[in-house]
Amino acid sequence: MSLTEQEKTAILISQAMTLYSIYMQEGKIPEHQSIVDFILKTIPKQYKPKVTMELIDDIFTFISNNNMELS
């Protein structure tokens, strides 16, 4: 089974959110750069047409509501 373009885009957005969080904690993100800016700068060109604010919000909400903790 292959992933759809929408699924690949969602994975890339999720990965960018994770990187943003890590880089923010390490002080590697300029204070003025938003997570949306970061996502748009890191997503490969071919997936950018699929990136919407609604998709970013849905993924952010899903991740926030399903926060996993290491035991």
Sequence and secondary structure as in RCSB ss.txt:
>XXXX:A:sequence
MSLTEQEKTAILISQAMTLYSIYMQEGKIPEHQSIVDFILKTIPKQYKPKVTMELIDDIFTFISNNNMELS
>XXXX:A:secstr
    HHHHHHHHHHHHHHHHHHHHHTT S TT  HHHHHHHHS GGGGGG  HHHHHHHHHHHHHT     
